[in-house]
Amino acid sequence: MSFFDLGVNPSIVKTLSKSGINDPFPIQKATLPDAIGGKDVLGRGQTGSGKTLAFGLAVLTKLANRKAKPHHPLAIILSPTRELAMQINDVIAPLAQSVQLNSRLIAGGMPYGNQIQALRQGVPILVATPGRLIDLMEQKHVSLSETEIVVLDEADQMADMGFLPAMKEILNACKPKGQRLLFSATLDRGVDGLVKKYLNNPVTHSVDSDKASVSTMEHHVLVIHPNDKELITAQIAAREGKTILFVRTQHGADKLAQKLAHAGVPVGALHGGKSQSVRTRTLAAFKSGVTPALVATDVAARGIHVDDVSLVVHVDPPQDPKDYLHRAGRTARAGESGVVVTLTTTRQQNTVRGLTDKAGVKPKITRVKPSGRELMEVTGAREPSGVPWIAPATKERHDEQKGGPRKRRSRPRPHERRRRPR
């Protein structure tokens, strides 16, 4: 089945084809006909299954060539984090142009002015985080009285982050009997209540279970000596390919990133304690491959939807099976293969075993040492260069301070100095 067969607007199909996107993923084949047909949809699928295009193409097809009144959007796509909202908007924006639509990112940590100005001009589609949208609603900059379509993406994660009351407030403010598309890996944390109250006879499509994929994802537990952890982590981070290393705390993320950079690994750190501009820059560097290693916390990881991540490392084992699956879902996206590794000591081994059992995963357990054959075979680990790596922006400032690449204007010689008038 092609996108055209599924009912997607021909102009959008043409734009997709120019980008080399011709074959729909299973979740897109399953949900698009119902969503375009106006039905409420409950989509259950793991991260990386193609959900963004599944709901995005439906919204764009239904609203093609429509205009929105000032302050009155026609559709809202809610997402748990700024990073994820940004990535959704990046996917939708170029496709929207092909059917005379436009979208706007509405998220915290970004200037109010531009968002308010866009709302004043009229935007058909808002891609928003709940907090900032509620804020703008309270300030009367946006009204949802004419919002016909609401998409809740990663609804379980929004509930985990405490956004359940905000989701209800937003849904209550939208046009009655509008269309609701809800995508969630699980239906706990009150998400089942949202489905019962706000979705009208929803069609349910469960393409991927909430258990981690075993067909495209390898799971390993590497048992290490505590004294070897720092060196083994550096060797893994120095491998070829994109790698995400998960730690438990913001301080731990910064500390590990500093150690890896000192060892010669190009690396970035992503967590909620960093400003939005830094987080955006860090994620862009990771996507482009400038920094192929990324150290992240669980909360920040909710916004990491990057293709070609071939290895996920639990440097600090997660405390919850949902966190394990969420971290693991950063690799093996959209049918690609990937490896998930958990580092553990002998003392932690039983706890990790219980965690993976609850997550529905049966990892291969291997005892490894620094530079060992087994470590290299599982992760592709290699020795880091040992030459401290300096981030480009930091290096630029460092060079300027030392009078490096950017030339400083030299002080004029005495005979060149202008005399002051007496």
C-alpha positions as CSV (number, residue, x, y, z in Angstrom):
1,M,0.0,0.0,0.0
2,S,1.2,3.5,-0.9
3,F,0.5,6.7,1.0
4,F,-1.9,7.6,-1.8
5,D,-3.8,4.4,-1.3
6,L,-4.1,5.2,2.4
7,G,-5.9,8.5,1.6
8,V,-3.0,11.0,2.1
9,N,-3.4,14.2,0.1
10,P,-1.6,13.8,-3.3
11,S,0.5,17.0,-2.9
12,I,1.8,15.6,0.4
13,V,2.5,12.2,-1.2
14,K,4.6,14.1,-3.9
15,T,6.6,15.9,-1.2
16,L,7.2,12.7,0.7
17,S,8.4,11.0,-2.5
18,K,10.9,13.8,-3.1
19,S,12.4,13.0,0.3
20,G,12.6,9.3,-0.6
21,I,9.7,8.3,1.7
22,N,7.5,6.0,-0.3
23,D,6.7,3.0,1.8
24,P,4.4,3.4,4.9
25,F,5.4,1.8,8.2
26,P,2.9,-0.6,9.8
27,I,1.5,1.9,12.2
28,Q,0.9,4.3,9.4
29,K,-0.9,1.6,7.3
30,A,-3.0,0.7,10.3
31,T,-4.0,4.2,11.5
32,L,-4.1,6.5,8.5
33,P,-7.4,5.4,6.9
34,D,-9.3,5.7,10.2
35,A,-7.6,9.0,11.2
36,I,-8.2,10.5,7.8
37,G,-11.8,9.2,7.9
38,G,-12.4,11.3,11.0
39,K,-12.5,8.5,13.6
40,D,-10.9,8.8,17.0
41,V,-7.8,6.6,17.1
42,L,-5.9,5.0,20.0
43,G,-2.5,4.0,18.7
44,R,-0.2,1.8,20.7
45,G,3.3,1.5,19.5
46,Q,6.8,1.9,20.8
47,T,9.0,4.9,20.1
48,G,10.5,4.8,16.6
49,S,7.6,3.0,15.0
50,G,6.7,6.0,12.7
51,K,3.9,7.6,14.8
52,T,4.8,11.2,13.9
53,L,4.0,10.7,10.3
54,A,1.0,8.5,11.2
55,F,-0.8,11.4,13.0
56,G,1.0,14.2,11.1
57,L,-0.2,13.1,7.6
58,A,-3.8,12.6,8.9
59,V,-3.9,16.1,10.4
60,L,-2.4,17.7,7.2
61,T,-4.7,15.8,4.9
62,K,-7.8,16.8,6.8
63,L,-6.9,20.4,7.1
64,A,-5.4,20.9,3.6
65,N,-5.7,24.5,2.3
66,R,-7.7,25.6,5.4
67,K,-7.1,29.0,7.1
68,A,-7.1,29.7,10.8
69,K,-8.5,32.8,12.4
70,P,-6.2,34.8,14.6
71,H,-5.6,33.1,18.0
72,H,-7.8,30.1,17.0
73,P,-5.8,27.1,15.8
74,L,-7.6,24.2,14.1
75,A,-5.3,21.4,15.4
76,I,-3.1,20.9,18.4
77,I,-0.3,18.3,18.7
78,L,0.7,17.9,22.4
79,S,4.0,16.4,23.3
80,P,5.8,15.9,26.7
81,T,9.1,17.8,26.0
82,R,10.4,20.7,24.0
83,E,12.9,18.5,22.1
84,L,10.2,16.1,21.0
85,A,7.9,19.0,20.0
86,M,10.7,20.6,18.0
87,Q,11.3,17.3,16.2
88,I,7.6,16.8,15.4
89,N,7.4,20.3,14.0
90,D,10.5,19.7,11.9
91,V,8.8,16.7,10.3
92,I,5.4,18.4,9.8
93,A,6.5,22.0,8.7
94,P,7.8,21.2,5.2
95,L,4.9,18.8,4.5
96,A,2.4,21.5,5.6
97,Q,3.7,23.9,3.0
98,S,2.7,21.6,0.2
99,V,-1.0,22.1,1.2
100,Q,-0.9,25.8,2.1
101,L,-0.7,25.1,5.8
102,N,1.8,26.2,8.4
103,S,2.6,25.0,11.9
104,R,4.1,26.7,15.0
105,L,6.1,25.4,17.9
106,I,4.7,26.5,21.3
107,A,7.0,25.4,24.1
108,G,8.6,26.6,27.3
109,G,12.2,27.9,27.4
110,M,11.6,29.9,24.3
111,P,10.7,33.6,23.8
112,Y,7.0,34.4,24.2
113,G,7.1,37.2,21.6
114,N,7.5,35.2,18.5
115,Q,4.9,32.6,19.6
116,I,2.3,35.4,20.5
117,Q,3.0,37.1,17.1
118,A,2.4,33.9,15.2
119,L,-0.9,33.2,17.1
120,R,-2.0,36.8,16.4
121,Q,-1.6,36.1,12.6
122,G,-3.4,32.8,12.8
123,V,-1.8,29.4,12.7
124,P,-3.7,26.2,11.7
125,I,-1.5,23.7,13.6
126,L,0.2,24.1,17.0
127,V,2.8,21.7,18.1
128,A,3.0,22.3,21.8
129,T,4.1,21.3,25.3
130,P,1.2,21.4,27.8
131,G,2.7,23.9,30.2
132,R,3.4,26.7,27.7
133,L,0.0,26.1,25.9
134,I,-1.9,26.5,29.2
135,D,0.1,29.6,30.0
136,L,-0.8,31.2,26.7
137,M,-4.5,30.2,27.1
138,E,-4.6,31.9,30.5
139,Q,-3.1,35.0,29.0
140,K,-5.9,34.9,26.3
141,H,-3.4,34.7,23.5
142,V,-4.9,31.4,22.2
143,S,-8.4,30.0,22.2
144,L,-9.1,26.3,21.5
145,S,-12.8,26.8,20.8
146,E,-12.3,26.1,17.1
147,T,-9.7,23.3,17.5
148,E,-11.1,20.3,15.7
149,I,-8.2,17.8,16.0
150,V,-6.2,17.1,19.1
151,V,-3.2,14.7,19.0
152,L,-1.7,13.5,22.3
153,D,1.7,12.0,21.5
154,E,3.5,9.9,24.1
155,A,0.5,10.4,26.4
156,D,1.9,8.0,29.1
157,Q,5.0,10.1,29.3
158,M,3.1,13.3,29.7
159,A,1.2,11.6,32.5
160,D,4.4,10.4,34.1
161,M,5.7,14.0,34.1
162,G,2.5,15.3,35.9
163,F,0.7,16.8,32.9
164,L,-2.5,14.8,33.3
165,P,-4.5,17.8,34.7
166,A,-3.1,20.0,31.9
167,M,-4.1,17.5,29.2
168,K,-7.7,17.4,30.6
169,E,-7.9,21.2,30.7
170,I,-6.7,21.4,27.1
171,L,-9.2,18.8,25.9
172,N,-12.0,20.4,27.8
173,A,-11.3,23.7,26.0
174,C,-11.3,22.2,22.5
175,K,-14.3,22.1,20.2
176,P,-16.9,19.6,21.4
177,K,-17.1,16.3,19.4
178,G,-13.8,17.1,17.7
179,Q,-11.4,14.3,16.6
180,R,-8.9,12.9,19.1
181,L,-5.8,10.9,18.2
182,L,-4.0,9.4,21.2
183,F,-0.7,7.6,20.9
184,S,0.8,5.9,24.0
185,A,3.0,2.9,24.7
186,T,1.0,2.0,27.8
187,L,-2.4,2.9,29.3
188,D,-1.4,3.3,32.9
189,R,-1.0,6.5,35.0
190,G,-4.5,7.7,34.2
191,V,-4.1,7.4,30.4
192,D,-6.9,4.8,30.3
193,G,-9.2,7.4,32.0
194,L,-8.4,10.0,29.3
195,V,-9.3,7.4,26.6
196,K,-12.7,6.6,28.3
197,K,-13.6,10.2,28.8
198,Y,-12.4,12.0,25.7
199,L,-12.2,9.5,22.9
200,N,-15.5,8.6,21.1
201,N,-15.6,4.9,20.2
202,P,-11.9,4.9,19.3
203,V,-10.4,2.5,16.9
204,T,-7.5,0.8,18.6
205,H,-4.3,-0.1,16.7
206,S,-1.5,-1.9,18.6
207,V,1.3,-2.4,16.1
208,D,4.1,-2.9,18.6
209,S,3.7,-4.0,22.2
210,D,5.0,-2.0,25.1
211,K,7.7,-4.7,25.5
212,A,11.1,-4.0,24.0
213,S,11.6,-5.3,20.5
214,V,13.5,-8.5,20.5
215,S,13.7,-8.9,16.7
216,T,15.8,-5.8,16.0
217,M,17.4,-5.1,19.4
218,E,20.1,-7.1,21.2
219,H,20.2,-6.8,25.0
220,H,23.3,-7.4,27.0
221,V,24.3,-7.1,30.7
222,L,28.0,-6.5,31.1
223,V,29.3,-7.5,34.6
224,I,32.3,-5.3,35.5
225,H,34.6,-4.6,38.4
226,P,33.6,-1.2,40.0
227,N,37.2,0.0,39.6
228,D,37.0,-0.6,35.8
229,K,33.7,1.3,35.2
230,E,35.2,4.6,34.2
231,L,37.7,3.1,31.7
232,I,35.2,0.7,30.2
233,T,32.6,3.5,29.8
234,A,35.2,5.7,28.0
235,Q,36.2,2.8,25.7
236,I,32.6,2.2,24.8
237,A,31.9,5.9,24.2
238,A,34.9,6.0,21.9
239,R,33.4,3.5,19.5
240,E,32.2,4.3,16.0
241,G,28.6,5.3,15.6
242,K,26.0,7.2,17.6
243,T,25.9,6.2,21.3
244,I,23.6,7.3,24.1
245,L,24.9,6.8,27.7
246,F,22.2,7.1,30.4
247,V,22.9,8.2,33.9
248,R,20.7,8.9,36.9
249,T,21.4,12.5,37.8
250,Q,22.1,15.8,36.1
251,H,25.4,16.1,38.1
252,G,26.3,12.6,37.0
253,A,25.7,13.5,33.3
254,D,27.9,16.6,33.5
255,K,30.6,14.7,35.4
256,L,30.7,11.8,33.0
257,A,30.7,14.1,29.9
258,Q,33.7,16.0,31.3
259,K,35.6,12.8,31.9
260,L,34.9,11.5,28.4
261,A,35.9,14.8,26.8
262,H,39.1,14.7,28.8
263,A,39.8,11.2,27.5
264,G,39.4,12.4,23.9
265,V,35.7,11.5,23.2
266,P,33.6,14.1,21.4
267,V,30.6,14.2,23.7
268,G,27.6,16.2,24.7
269,A,25.5,16.2,27.9
270,L,21.7,16.6,27.9
271,H,19.6,17.2,31.0
272,G,16.8,19.4,32.3
273,G,19.2,21.7,34.1
274,K,20.6,23.1,30.9
275,S,19.1,26.1,29.0
276,Q,16.9,25.5,26.0
277,S,19.5,27.0,23.6
278,V,22.2,24.6,25.0
279,R,19.9,21.6,24.8
280,T,19.0,22.5,21.2
281,R,22.7,22.9,20.2
282,T,23.7,19.7,22.0
283,L,21.0,17.7,20.3
284,A,21.9,19.2,16.9
285,A,25.6,18.3,17.3
286,F,24.6,14.7,18.2
287,K,22.3,14.4,15.2
288,S,24.9,15.7,12.8
289,G,27.6,13.4,14.3
290,V,29.8,16.2,15.5
291,T,29.5,14.6,18.9
292,P,28.7,10.9,18.3
293,A,28.4,10.2,22.1
294,L,25.6,11.7,24.2
295,V,25.3,11.5,28.0
296,A,21.6,11.9,29.1
297,T,19.2,11.6,32.0
298,D,15.8,9.9,31.8
299,V,13.8,13.1,31.7
300,A,15.9,14.7,28.9
301,A,15.8,11.4,27.0
302,R,12.1,11.8,26.4
303,G,13.0,14.3,23.7
304,I,15.7,12.2,21.9
305,H,14.2,10.9,18.7
306,V,17.4,10.5,16.6
307,D,17.9,8.0,13.8
308,D,21.0,5.8,13.5
309,V,21.6,5.4,17.3
310,S,23.2,2.0,17.2
311,L,24.0,1.6,20.9
312,V,22.3,2.6,24.2
313,V,24.3,2.1,27.4
314,H,22.8,2.1,30.9
315,V,25.8,3.4,32.7
316,D,23.6,3.7,35.8
317,P,20.9,0.9,35.6
318,P,17.4,2.4,35.6
319,Q,15.1,1.9,38.6
320,D,12.0,1.1,36.7
321,P,11.2,-1.3,33.8
322,K,9.4,1.5,31.9
323,D,12.6,3.6,32.1
324,Y,14.6,0.6,30.8
325,L,12.2,0.3,27.8
326,H,12.1,4.0,27.2
327,R,15.9,4.3,27.2
328,A,16.2,1.2,25.0
329,G,13.7,2.7,22.5
330,R,16.3,5.3,21.5
331,T,17.9,2.6,19.3
332,A,16.5,0.1,16.8
333,R,14.1,2.8,15.6
334,A,11.9,2.3,12.6
335,G,13.0,-1.2,11.9
336,E,16.8,-0.6,12.2
337,S,18.8,-2.8,14.5
338,G,20.5,-1.7,17.7
339,V,22.2,-2.9,20.9
340,V,21.3,-2.1,24.5
341,V,23.9,-2.6,27.2
342,T,23.6,-2.4,30.9
343,L,26.7,-2.0,33.0
344,T,26.5,-3.7,36.4
345,T,28.7,-5.0,39.2
346,T,28.3,-8.4,40.8
347,R,26.4,-6.8,43.7
348,Q,23.9,-5.1,41.4
349,Q,23.3,-8.2,39.2
350,N,20.2,-9.6,40.9
351,T,18.5,-6.1,40.8
352,V,19.3,-5.8,37.1
353,R,18.0,-9.3,36.4
354,G,14.7,-8.4,38.2
355,L,14.5,-5.2,36.1
356,T,15.0,-6.9,32.8
357,D,12.5,-9.7,33.7
358,K,9.8,-7.1,34.3
359,A,10.7,-5.3,31.1
360,G,10.2,-8.6,29.2
361,V,13.8,-8.8,28.1
362,K,16.2,-11.7,28.3
363,P,19.7,-10.2,28.0
364,K,22.9,-12.1,27.4
365,I,25.1,-11.8,30.5
366,T,28.9,-11.4,30.0
367,R,31.7,-10.6,32.4
368,V,34.1,-8.1,30.7
369,K,37.3,-6.2,31.4
370,P,38.8,-3.1,29.8
371,S,40.0,-3.7,26.2
372,G,38.7,-7.3,26.5
373,R,37.6,-9.2,23.4
374,E,34.0,-9.7,24.7
375,L,33.7,-5.9,25.4
376,M,34.8,-5.1,21.9
377,E,32.6,-7.7,20.3
378,V,29.4,-6.5,22.0
379,T,29.9,-2.8,21.9
380,G,32.7,-2.0,19.4
381,A,34.7,-0.4,22.2
382,R,38.1,1.0,21.4
383,E,40.7,3.1,23.2
384,P,39.9,6.8,23.2
385,S,42.6,9.1,21.8
386,G,43.7,10.6,25.1
387,V,43.8,14.0,23.6
388,P,41.2,16.2,25.5
389,W,38.3,17.1,23.2
390,I,37.0,20.7,23.4
391,A,33.6,21.6,22.1
392,P,33.7,23.9,19.1
393,A,31.9,26.8,20.8
394,T,34.2,26.5,23.9
395,K,37.3,26.1,21.7
396,E,36.4,29.3,19.8
397,R,36.2,31.3,23.0
398,H,39.4,29.6,24.2
399,D,41.3,30.6,21.0
400,E,40.0,34.1,21.2
401,Q,41.3,34.5,24.8
402,K,44.7,33.2,23.7
403,G,44.8,35.4,20.6
404,G,44.3,32.4,18.4
405,P,42.5,32.0,15.0
406,R,40.5,35.2,15.4
407,K,43.1,38.0,14.9
408,R,43.2,40.7,17.5
409,R,43.7,44.2,16.5
410,S,47.1,45.2,17.6
411,R,47.6,48.4,19.5
412,P,48.7,51.3,17.2
413,R,52.3,52.3,17.3
414,P,53.2,55.7,18.9
415,H,53.6,57.5,15.6
416,E,50.2,56.1,14.4
417,R,48.3,57.4,17.4
418,R,46.0,60.3,16.8
419,R,46.9,63.3,18.8
420,R,44.2,64.7,21.0
421,P,43.3,68.3,20.3
422,R,44.6,70.6,23.0
